[in-house]
Amino acid sequence: MSDIWVFGATVLGVLVIVAGAVWCWPTRIPKGRSVDENRQRIEDEEGRT
């Protein structure tokens, strides 16, 4: 019985972490952008530093 609880708690923990990442970082995962645009943006950020 305890194995089921451990498994359930692990699954819940992973789901919470994934949901939190998706909820908190919408700007880190730009949707609908092309690869070229993302690469250009990364190059621009590297050029500024």
Secondary structure, 3 states (H helix, E strand, C coil): CHHHHHHHHHHHHHHHHHHHHHHHCCCCCCCCCCHHHHHHHHHHHHHHC
